[in-house]
């Protein structure tokens, strides 16, 4: 069981360690720099940070000594012929303008995932998956996903069709481009991969990224003309059960969804009357596929807690029922927003952080909570490492 938590924030990377019975944070790297995502590779012990410099752009950083020192890693870079269809930022009415064919440039490093044998995966805005087979010494764009027919096909040199079902995310300033924010490596078959894109939905590769299949059956997007459309679903985060990986969970813009058949089909299991509907992160038990946790929010237009009280919701029966877990969490004048990567889980321990710089930890599966830190910079990612 991990006794340390890696936290990515708006102004640096923090390591929160348990000493003397208490969790204590310290800044270990990238002071003043935005860390969008930080995580440890369980196969090597290397710590990785996906950074966003205001002036120099997006960079990967790595530490081989548990955060004592950090070094620039091999960088993710789009090939010169990589093009995609994007939209200008929506106007005040929310209406999208016509798509524009763009040369791809790296706007944001948004997610990391790790597999055995030196496999490392990076998700980006504008919707690319980069893969390494040499422990991050080099990265290549996964072309089959980048050129998928759902986003227009191969657009290099004028090929492909000028039509896309991948829409944008406001998670990158200045451009409304798709974002790949979730990457799952199947624990029993590392060639089987899942990704989630805002805004397109979920795709699965059965063969290490050579082919990609739509995995949106059963999803509902309430603001689409056809809510059950094949594409255009606004996944916020996906997670699977390591010990029973056919159980996959999704926190979406349009509710909480659950799959018991490896994403072949989904079922919405929200309980809006309890406030369990909108939110960003989700976590799943290590062996009980029907057990998951979410941190609900009020709504997209009012990104805050429900009624000023902060709570975590847990289901232990595949979403049929949910319970509120509030003990130790502030219940008045709390307006914390918990982003999609800011909830971590490790064998009965949970931790989550908010955009108001608060970090909370539970060591009993969410039944009770303690405050690990206040006044940190806005928190973007929380992972046990």
Secondary structure per residue as TSV (DSSP state, phi and psi in degrees):
chain	resnum	aa	ss	phi	psi
A	1	X	-	360.0	130.8
A	2	X	-	-71.9	136.1
A	3	X	-	-108.2	22.1
A	4	X	E	-146.4	150.2
A	5	X	E	-125.4	130.3
A	6	X	E	-96.7	126.0
A	7	X	E	-124.7	122.3
A	8	X	E	-96.4	132.0
A	9	X	E	-132.4	176.1
A	10	X	T	-64.7	-21.7
A	11	X	T	-134.5	39.7
A	12	X	E	135.2	174.4
A	13	X	E	-107.6	128.9
A	14	X	E	-116.6	147.6
A	15	X	E	-114.8	125.0
A	16	X	E	-110.7	114.6
A	17	X	E	-118.1	148.1
A	18	X	E	-91.1	114.7
A	19	X	E	-136.0	134.6
A	20	X	T	60.2	29.7
A	21	X	T	82.2	2.6
A	22	X	E	-129.3	149.7
A	23	X	E	-89.0	127.8
A	24	X	E	-129.9	126.7
A	25	X	E	-90.9	149.5
A	26	X	E	-147.2	143.8
A	27	X	E	-73.7	122.9
A	28	X	E	-114.4	-7.2
A	29	X	E	-177.2	158.9
A	30	X	-	63.4	42.3
A	31	X	T	-55.3	127.2
A	32	X	T	81.0	-1.4
A	33	X	S	-106.5	141.5
A	34	X	E	-71.1	122.7
A	35	X	E	-108.7	104.8
A	36	X	E	-73.4	-30.4
A	37	X	E	-159.6	134.6
A	38	X	E	-136.8	136.4
A	39	X	E	-159.3	159.1
A	40	X	E	-102.5	141.7
A	41	X	-	-78.3	113.6
A	42	X	T	-67.7	-15.9
A	43	X	T	-86.4	-25.5
A	44	X	T	-123.9	-20.3
A	45	X	-	85.0	-5.0
A	46	X	-	-67.9	136.5
A	47	X	E	-94.4	139.0
A	48	X	E	-124.9	145.1
A	49	X	E	-134.7	131.8
A	50	X	E	-99.6	111.8
A	51	X	E	-108.0	154.9
A	52	X	E	-130.7	103.3
A	53	X	E	-86.4	133.7
A	54	X	T	-60.3	-33.0
A	55	X	T	-102.5	-40.7
A	56	X	T	-96.4	-3.7
A	57	X	E	87.6	-156.6
A	58	X	E	-90.6	137.4
A	59	X	E	-143.8	149.7
A	60	X	E	-96.0	141.2
A	61	X	E	-130.8	149.2
A	62	X	E	-139.0	152.9
A	63	X	E	-134.2	129.7
A	64	X	S	-103.5	7.8
A	65	X	S	-132.2	41.0
A	66	X	T	58.9	39.4
A	67	X	T	89.2	0.6
A	68	X	S	-67.5	-39.2
A	69	X	S	-136.9	150.3
A	70	X	-	-128.2	148.2
A	71	X	E	-137.3	148.5
A	72	X	E	-60.6	132.2
A	73	X	-	-92.8	174.6
A	74	X	-	-58.0	135.5
A	75	X	-	-95.1	150.7
A	76	X	-	-82.1	130.1
A	77	X	-	-145.6	133.4
A	78	X	-	-74.9	138.1
A	79	X	-	-60.9	154.4
A	80	X	T	-65.2	-22.1
A	81	X	T	-97.2	7.7
A	82	X	-	-79.8	121.0
A	83	X	E	-130.8	156.6
A	84	X	E	-151.0	162.7
A	85	X	E	-97.3	119.0
A	86	X	E	-125.1	173.8
A	87	X	E	-117.1	147.9
A	88	X	-	-61.9	160.9
A	89	X	-	-58.6	139.3
A	90	X	-	-59.3	150.2
A	91	X	-	-80.6	-173.9
A	92	X	T	-64.8	-16.7
A	93	X	T	-86.4	-9.7
A	94	X	-	87.1	-0.1
A	95	X	-	-76.6	139.2
A	96	X	-	-88.7	138.2
A	97	X	-	-82.0	176.0
A	98	X	-	-63.5	153.0
A	99	X	E	-66.8	153.0
A	100	X	E	-126.6	134.7
A	101	X	E	-80.1	121.0
A	102	X	E	-122.3	149.4
A	103	X	E	-76.9	134.4
A	104	X	-	-76.4	128.5
A	105	X	-	-128.7	150.4
A	106	X	-	-74.2	115.4
A	107	X	-	-96.6	-33.7
A	108	X	E	-161.8	136.6
A	109	X	E	-91.0	120.6
A	110	X	E	-119.9	-19.9
A	111	X	E	-157.4	153.7
A	112	X	E	-133.6	148.3
A	113	X	E	-149.9	159.6
A	114	X	E	-135.2	142.1
A	115	X	E	-129.4	172.8
A	116	X	T	-71.5	162.5
A	117	X	T	71.2	29.2
A	118	X	T	84.3	12.5
A	119	X	E	-81.0	127.2
A	120	X	E	-134.3	138.5
A	121	X	E	-124.4	140.6
A	122	X	E	-129.9	130.0
A	123	X	E	-104.3	142.6
A	124	X	E	-133.0	165.7
A	125	X	E	-101.7	120.4
A	126	X	T	-102.3	65.5
A	127	X	S	78.2	33.6
A	128	X	-	-106.9	150.2
A	129	X	E	-112.7	119.5
A	130	X	E	-105.6	141.2
A	131	X	E	-127.9	141.1
A	132	X	E	-126.0	139.6
A	133	X	S	-114.3	10.5
A	134	X	S	-132.0	41.9
A	135	X	T	60.1	30.3
A	136	X	T	87.7	10.8
A	137	X	S	-71.6	-23.5
A	138	X	-	-153.0	154.1
A	139	X	-	-132.7	142.4
A	140	X	E	-128.4	143.1
A	141	X	E	-67.2	131.6
A	142	X	-	-76.4	103.4
A	143	X	H	-68.8	-39.0
A	144	X	H	-58.8	-36.0
A	145	X	H	-76.1	-43.1
A	146	X	H	-60.7	-36.5
A	147	X	T	-98.3	18.3
A	148	X	-	-59.6	143.5
A	149	X	G	-60.4	-26.3
A	150	X	G	-69.2	-17.2
A	151	X	G	-116.0	17.4
A	152	X	T	113.2	-3.2
A	153	X	S	78.2	-159.9
A	154	X	-	-80.7	106.1
A	155	X	-	-94.9	0.9
A	156	X	G	-64.5	137.2
A	157	X	G	57.4	32.9
A	158	X	G	82.9	3.4
A	159	X	-	-80.4	175.8
A	160	X	S	84.3	-173.4
A	161	X	-	-121.3	146.3
A	162	X	S	-84.9	60.6
A	163	X	-	-149.4	131.1
A	164	X	-	-135.2	147.6
A	165	X	S	-108.3	9.2
A	166	X	-	-99.3	122.4
A	167	X	-	-110.4	-174.4
A	168	X	-	-96.7	172.7
A	169	X	B	-130.2	141.7
A	170	X	T	-80.8	15.5
A	171	X	T	-77.9	-2.1
A	172	X	S	-127.8	128.7
A	173	X	T	-69.0	135.4
A	174	X	T	92.4	-14.3
A	175	X	-	-148.5	137.3
A	176	X	B	-98.7	85.4
A	177	X	B	-121.3	156.2
A	178	X	-	-62.9	152.1
A	179	X	E	-131.2	131.1
A	180	X	E	-98.8	107.0
A	181	X	E	-113.2	-12.3
A	182	X	E	-132.5	132.0
A	183	X	E	-135.1	124.8
A	184	X	E	-121.2	132.8
A	185	X	E	-105.7	122.3
A	186	X	-	-61.0	125.8
A	187	X	S	-69.2	-20.0
A	188	X	S	-102.2	-18.5
A	189	X	-	-141.4	90.7
A	190	X	T	-63.0	-12.6
A	191	X	T	-78.4	-11.7
A	192	X	-	-95.3	118.2
A	193	X	E	-123.7	148.8
A	194	X	E	-126.6	142.6
A	195	X	E	-133.8	154.4
A	196	X	E	-128.0	137.6
A	197	X	E	-124.5	135.5
A	198	X	E	-106.3	108.2
A	199	X	T	-126.2	111.5
A	200	X	B	-152.8	-46.4
A	201	X	E	133.0	-146.1
A	202	X	E	-115.3	138.1
A	203	X	E	-128.8	151.2
A	204	X	E	-124.0	139.6
A	205	X	E	-114.3	124.1
A	206	X	S	-87.3	-3.6
A	207	X	S	-137.1	40.7
A	208	X	T	70.9	23.3
A	209	X	T	98.1	6.6
A	210	X	S	-77.1	-34.4
A	211	X	S	-135.0	155.2
A	212	X	-	-135.1	134.8
A	213	X	E	-117.7	142.7
A	214	X	E	-65.0	134.3
A	215	X	-	-133.1	53.7
A	216	X	-	-115.6	10.1
A	217	X	T	-66.0	123.7
A	218	X	T	98.6	-14.2
A	219	X	-	-72.7	151.0
A	220	X	-	-129.6	126.8
A	221	X	-	-116.4	104.1
A	222	X	T	-64.8	-21.2
A	223	X	T	-99.0	6.1
A	224	X	S	-86.4	150.7
A	225	X	S	-55.9	-39.2
A	226	X	S	-112.8	99.3
A	227	X	T	-59.3	-21.9
A	228	X	T	-105.4	28.9
A	229	X	-	-60.5	157.9
A	230	X	S	-66.6	-34.0
A	231	X	S	-130.1	171.0
A	232	X	-	94.5	19.9
A	233	X	B	-90.2	140.6
A	234	X	-	-101.4	71.8
A	235	X	E	-64.7	136.1
A	236	X	E	-99.0	-32.9
A	237	X	E	-168.1	143.6
A	238	X	E	-126.7	150.5
A	239	X	E	-151.2	151.3
A	240	X	E	-124.5	165.9
A	241	X	-	-86.7	114.6
A	242	X	T	-59.8	-36.2
A	243	X	T	-85.6	-11.9
A	244	X	S	-148.1	68.8
A	245	X	T	-71.0	-1.8
A	246	X	T	-70.1	-14.1
A	247	X	-	-93.3	111.3
A	248	X	E	-125.4	139.0
A	249	X	E	-120.4	152.7
A	250	X	E	-141.8	127.5
A	251	X	E	-96.9	118.7
A	252	X	E	-115.0	165.7
A	253	X	T	-57.5	-26.8
A	254	X	T	-111.4	25.5
A	255	X	E	126.4	-175.7
A	256	X	E	-100.7	130.7
A	257	X	E	-123.4	150.2
A	258	X	E	-135.6	136.4
A	259	X	E	-124.1	129.7
A	260	X	S	-106.2	9.2
A	261	X	S	-131.6	39.7
A	262	X	T	64.9	37.2
A	263	X	T	75.2	6.4
A	264	X	S	-61.3	-38.5
A	265	X	S	-140.9	155.4
A	266	X	-	-125.9	155.8
A	267	X	E	-135.2	132.3
A	268	X	E	-75.8	126.9
A	269	X	-	-124.3	26.3
A	270	X	-	-65.1	158.6
A	271	X	B	-131.7	78.5
A	272	X	G	-57.7	-31.0
A	273	X	G	-66.3	-21.2
A	274	X	G	-95.6	-1.0
A	275	X	T	86.2	3.8
A	276	X	B	-92.3	92.6
A	277	X	S	-156.6	-74.7
A	278	X	-	-84.3	147.5
A	279	X	E	169.5	-174.9
A	280	X	E	-120.1	-52.0
A	281	X	E	-94.6	165.7
A	282	X	E	-153.5	145.9
A	283	X	E	-134.8	151.8
A	284	X	E	-129.3	143.4
A	285	X	-	-60.3	151.0
A	286	X	S	-71.7	-22.7
A	287	X	S	-135.3	-19.7
A	288	X	-	-99.7	99.2
A	289	X	T	-63.6	-21.8
A	290	X	T	-89.0	5.1
A	291	X	-	-108.5	126.3
A	292	X	E	-149.3	161.2
A	293	X	E	-128.4	141.9
A	294	X	E	-133.5	160.8
A	295	X	E	-117.5	97.7
A	296	X	E	-68.7	150.1
A	297	X	-	-122.7	170.8
A	298	X	S	-73.8	-55.5
A	299	X	-	-173.2	166.0
A	300	X	S	-62.1	-38.6
A	301	X	S	-80.3	-13.4
A	302	X	S	-134.2	77.9
A	303	X	-	-78.6	87.4
A	304	X	S	-158.2	178.0
A	305	X	-	-69.2	166.2
A	306	X	B	-91.6	114.6
A	307	X	T	71.3	17.4
A	308	X	T	77.9	5.5
A	309	X	B	-115.2	138.3
A	310	X	-	-95.7	131.8
A	311	X	-	-149.5	156.9
A	312	X	E	-108.9	138.8
A	313	X	E	-108.2	138.0
A	314	X	E	-127.4	138.4
A	315	X	E	-117.3	144.9
A	316	X	S	-123.4	11.9
A	317	X	S	-137.8	38.7
A	318	X	T	69.7	25.4
A	319	X	T	90.6	2.1
A	320	X	S	-66.4	-38.2
A	321	X	-	-134.7	154.3
A	322	X	-	-131.5	147.0
A	323	X	E	-122.4	143.9
A	324	X	E	-85.7	131.7
A	325	X	E	-114.4	108.0
A	326	X	-	-123.3	-14.4
A	327	X	T	-61.1	120.5
A	328	X	T	93.5	-8.3
A	329	X	S	-98.5	147.2
A	330	X	-	-65.8	135.9
A	331	X	-	-115.5	2.9
A	332	X	S	-137.1	139.2
A	333	X	S	53.7	37.0
A	334	X	-	-107.1	122.4
A	335	X	-	-127.5	40.0
A	336	X	-	-73.7	136.7
A	337	X	-	-110.3	129.0
A	338	X	-	-109.4	115.5
A	339	X	-	-80.6	173.4
A	340	X	T	-63.5	-28.1
A	341	X	B	-103.6	7.4
A	342	X	-	-96.8	20.6
A	343	X	E	-125.8	119.9
A	344	X	E	-117.2	152.6
A	345	X	E	-138.7	141.2
A	346	X	E	-153.5	97.7
A	347	X	T	46.4	60.4
A	348	X	T	94.4	-13.6
A	349	X	E	-99.9	139.2
A	350	X	E	-128.8	151.1
A	351	X	E	-146.4	141.2
A	352	X	E	-144.9	151.5
A	353	X	E	-129.0	160.8
A	354	X	-	-125.3	168.2
A	355	X	T	-71.0	-8.3
A	356	X	T	-95.6	10.3
A	357	X	S	80.6	19.3
A	358	X	-	-98.6	139.7
A	359	X	E	-126.0	125.4
A	360	X	E	-120.4	145.3
A	361	X	E	-132.2	140.2
A	362	X	E	-124.1	137.0
A	363	X	S	-112.3	12.0
A	364	X	S	-134.4	46.3
A	365	X	T	62.1	25.7
A	366	X	T	97.9	-4.0
A	367	X	S	-62.9	-41.1
A	368	X	S	-134.7	154.5
A	369	X	-	-131.1	150.3
A	370	X	E	-129.5	156.7
A	371	X	E	-88.0	120.4
A	372	X	E	-90.8	-28.9
A	373	X	E	-163.1	147.5
A	374	X	S	-125.3	161.8
A	375	X	S	67.4	19.0
A	376	X	-	-71.5	165.9
A	377	X	S	-62.6	165.1
A	378	X	-	-49.4	131.2
A	379	X	E	-96.3	129.5
A	380	X	E	-107.7	-30.3
A	381	X	E	-147.1	146.7
A	382	X	E	-138.7	118.8
A	383	X	E	-141.8	132.3
A	384	X	E	-68.7	140.1
A	385	X	-	-143.1	360.0
